[in-house]
Amino acid sequence: MQDYRGAVRPDPSEPRLDVRVRRPRPRAIVLLLHGGQQTSQEPVRDRHASWWRMAMLARALRRTARRERWEVRLLQNAVRGWNDPRDPSPVRAARWALERLAHEAPGTPVVLVGHSMGGRTACRVADDDAVLGVVGLAPWLPQGEPATALRGKALRVLHGTADRWTSSAASRSFVDRCRAVGVDATWTALPDAGHFMFRRVGTWNAFVEDSVLDLVGPSDHAPTRDPEIP
């Protein structure tokens, strides 16, 4: 397969991996994973809010990514649903993306950033050797979700307290279980924020930027934050 920038994939039964920021010899790759539905075989399209919200996040990261030499990739799943609990569709897609990144940029560390179902996906595939850690945005982490893939990795979660789609209490419980098995895990509440990250957009974006900087470390030649413009 090839990279596509918002184009229709040639085979709708396959995932698509877009390059949103390309850097020669990147210090790290930020892989964005979008949300979806518990059950659906509908193909993912660019018009779906779950995908384009992550596309907007990729856009917000461009300046810092260029400065810090991060490459930013956005995975588009083949279908919208989690579907078979024994073999979830987005987990297969994320494994495919990580295999491809390992082929294209061997040895380059990866930070997974997932919203909603994408956060659950990220936590499932965090055991990949290249993954440094996971940034979860309002992640769907139901009771009983395994934490074993995060051993030896880091987890940073931000969850709105007014989320009616995924449970902030459940994601906090998951973080507590991760800590119990030695994961470097933090949970942060975003008061009165809902699920879809349409409000307080700058706060969601800044959390991702700061978390990736924390996991990767700042480059030697640049400040950790751009100076504020009056």
C-alpha positions as CSV (number, residue, x, y, z in Angstrom):
1,M,0.0,0.0,0.0
2,Q,1.0,3.6,-0.4
3,D,0.4,6.8,1.7
4,Y,-2.6,8.9,0.9
5,R,-3.4,12.4,2.0
6,G,-7.2,12.3,2.2
7,A,-7.6,10.3,-1.0
8,V,-10.0,7.4,-1.3
9,R,-8.1,4.2,-0.6
10,P,-7.9,1.9,-3.6
11,D,-9.2,-1.0,-1.6
12,P,-11.9,0.0,1.0
13,S,-11.4,-3.3,2.8
14,E,-7.9,-2.2,3.9
15,P,-6.7,0.5,6.3
16,R,-4.9,3.6,5.1
17,L,-1.9,5.3,6.6
18,D,-1.5,9.1,5.9
19,V,1.7,11.1,6.4
20,R,0.7,14.4,8.1
21,V,4.2,15.6,8.9
22,R,7.2,14.1,7.1
23,R,10.6,14.5,8.7
24,P,13.9,13.1,7.4
25,R,15.5,10.8,10.0
26,P,12.7,11.5,12.6
27,R,13.5,11.4,16.3
28,A,10.1,9.8,16.8
29,I,6.8,8.9,15.1
30,V,3.5,10.0,16.5
31,L,0.8,7.6,15.3
32,L,-2.8,8.9,15.6
33,L,-5.6,6.4,16.1
34,H,-9.2,7.6,15.7
35,G,-12.4,6.5,17.4
36,G,-15.4,4.5,16.1
37,Q,-18.2,2.3,17.2
38,Q,-18.6,-0.8,19.2
39,T,-20.1,-2.7,16.2
40,S,-20.1,-1.5,12.6
41,Q,-18.8,-2.8,9.3
42,E,-19.3,0.6,7.6
43,P,-16.1,1.7,5.9
44,V,-14.3,4.7,7.5
45,R,-14.5,7.9,5.5
46,D,-12.8,11.2,5.8
47,R,-16.1,12.8,6.5
48,H,-16.6,10.9,9.7
49,A,-16.1,13.1,12.7
50,S,-14.0,10.5,14.6
51,W,-11.4,10.6,11.8
52,W,-11.3,14.2,10.9
53,R,-11.0,15.3,14.6
54,M,-7.7,13.4,14.6
55,A,-6.8,15.0,11.3
56,M,-7.3,18.4,13.0
57,L,-5.1,17.3,15.9
58,A,-2.4,16.3,13.3
59,R,-2.6,19.8,11.9
60,A,-2.3,21.3,15.3
61,L,0.9,19.3,16.0
62,R,2.7,20.4,12.8
63,R,4.7,23.3,14.2
64,T,6.0,21.3,17.2
65,A,6.5,18.2,15.1
66,R,8.7,20.1,12.6
67,R,10.7,21.7,15.4
68,E,11.2,18.5,17.4
69,R,11.7,16.3,14.3
70,W,8.6,14.1,14.9
71,E,6.9,12.4,12.0
72,V,3.1,12.4,12.3
73,R,1.1,9.6,10.8
74,L,-2.7,9.2,10.9
75,L,-4.2,5.7,10.6
76,Q,-7.6,5.3,9.0
77,N,-9.2,2.0,9.9
78,A,-10.9,-0.1,7.2
79,V,-14.2,-0.2,9.2
80,R,-15.7,1.8,12.0
81,G,-16.4,-0.9,14.5
82,W,-14.4,-2.7,17.2
83,N,-16.5,-5.7,16.2
84,D,-15.1,-9.2,17.2
85,P,-13.9,-8.9,20.8
86,R,-11.4,-11.8,20.1
87,D,-9.9,-10.1,17.0
88,P,-10.9,-6.4,17.0
89,S,-10.8,-4.7,13.6
90,P,-8.9,-1.6,14.7
91,V,-6.3,-3.6,16.6
92,R,-5.5,-5.5,13.3
93,A,-5.2,-2.1,11.5
94,A,-2.9,-0.7,14.2
95,R,-0.6,-3.8,14.1
96,W,-0.4,-3.4,10.3
97,A,0.6,0.3,10.7
98,L,3.3,-0.5,13.3
99,E,4.7,-3.2,11.1
100,R,4.9,-0.8,8.2
101,L,6.6,1.9,10.3
102,A,9.1,-0.7,11.5
103,H,9.9,-1.4,7.8
104,E,10.1,2.2,6.7
105,A,11.9,3.7,9.8
106,P,13.5,0.8,11.7
107,G,14.5,1.6,15.3
108,T,12.4,4.8,15.4
109,P,10.4,5.1,18.6
110,V,6.7,5.5,18.3
111,V,4.1,7.3,20.5
112,L,0.5,6.2,20.1
113,V,-2.2,8.9,20.5
114,G,-5.7,7.5,20.5
115,H,-9.1,9.1,21.0
116,S,-12.0,7.0,22.3
117,M,-11.8,3.6,20.7
118,G,-8.4,4.6,19.4
119,G,-7.3,4.9,23.0
120,R,-8.3,1.3,23.7
121,T,-6.6,0.2,20.5
122,A,-3.4,2.0,21.5
123,C,-3.4,0.2,24.9
124,R,-3.8,-3.2,23.1
125,V,-0.9,-2.7,20.8
126,A,1.5,-0.9,23.2
127,D,3.5,-4.1,23.5
128,D,5.1,-3.5,20.1
129,D,8.9,-3.1,20.6
130,A,8.9,0.4,19.0
131,V,6.2,1.9,21.2
132,L,7.4,4.2,24.0
133,G,3.9,4.8,25.4
134,V,0.3,5.8,24.9
135,V,-1.6,9.1,25.1
136,G,-5.3,8.4,25.6
137,L,-7.9,11.1,25.0
138,A,-11.3,10.2,26.5
139,P,-10.4,6.5,25.9
140,W,-12.9,3.7,25.9
141,L,-11.4,1.4,28.5
142,P,-14.2,-0.8,29.9
143,Q,-14.0,-2.8,33.1
144,G,-11.8,-5.8,32.5
145,E,-9.7,-4.3,29.8
146,P,-6.3,-6.0,30.0
147,A,-3.3,-3.8,31.0
148,T,-0.5,-6.3,30.2
149,A,0.5,-4.7,26.9
150,L,1.6,-1.5,28.7
151,R,4.2,-3.1,31.0
152,G,7.4,-1.3,30.6
153,K,5.7,1.6,28.7
154,A,4.1,4.9,29.7
155,L,0.4,5.9,29.7
156,R,-1.0,9.5,29.8
157,V,-4.8,9.9,29.9
158,L,-6.9,13.0,29.7
159,H,-10.7,12.5,30.2
160,G,-13.5,15.1,30.4
161,T,-15.7,14.9,33.5
162,A,-18.8,15.5,31.4
163,D,-18.2,12.6,29.0
164,R,-21.4,10.7,28.3
165,W,-19.9,8.3,25.7
166,T,-17.0,6.8,27.5
167,S,-16.5,6.5,31.3
168,S,-13.9,8.8,32.9
169,A,-14.3,6.6,36.1
170,A,-13.5,3.5,34.0
171,S,-10.4,5.1,32.4
172,R,-9.2,6.2,35.8
173,S,-9.7,2.7,37.2
174,F,-7.6,1.4,34.2
175,V,-4.8,3.8,35.0
176,D,-4.8,2.6,38.6
177,R,-4.6,-1.0,37.5
178,C,-1.7,-0.1,35.2
179,R,0.2,1.6,38.1
180,A,-0.3,-1.6,40.2
181,V,1.7,-3.6,37.6
182,G,4.4,-1.0,37.3
183,V,3.3,1.1,34.4
184,D,4.3,4.8,34.4
185,A,0.7,6.0,34.2
186,T,-1.1,9.2,34.9
187,W,-4.8,10.3,34.7
188,T,-5.9,13.9,34.3
189,A,-9.4,15.2,34.6
190,L,-10.7,18.0,32.2
191,P,-13.6,19.6,34.1
192,D,-16.9,19.9,32.3
193,A,-15.4,18.6,29.0
194,G,-17.4,16.1,26.9
195,H,-16.3,13.3,24.7
196,F,-15.7,14.7,21.2
197,M,-13.0,17.3,22.0
198,F,-14.9,20.1,20.2
199,R,-14.7,22.3,23.3
200,R,-11.4,23.4,24.9
201,V,-9.7,22.2,21.8
202,G,-6.4,24.0,22.7
203,T,-6.3,22.1,26.0
204,W,-6.7,18.7,24.3
205,N,-4.0,19.6,21.8
206,A,-1.6,20.9,24.4
207,F,-2.0,17.8,26.5
208,V,-0.9,15.7,23.5
209,E,2.0,17.9,22.7
210,D,3.2,18.0,26.3
211,S,2.8,14.3,26.7
212,V,4.7,13.4,23.6
213,L,7.5,15.8,24.7
214,D,7.5,14.1,28.0
215,L,7.8,10.6,26.5
216,V,10.3,11.4,23.7
217,G,12.2,14.2,25.4
218,P,12.8,17.7,23.8
219,S,15.4,18.1,21.1
220,D,18.7,19.6,22.1
221,H,18.3,22.7,19.9
222,A,14.8,23.9,20.8
223,P,12.8,25.1,23.8
224,T,10.1,22.8,25.0
225,R,7.4,25.4,24.3
226,D,7.1,28.0,21.6
227,P,7.2,31.5,23.1
228,E,3.7,33.0,23.5
229,I,2.8,35.7,21.0
230,P,1.1,38.7,22.7
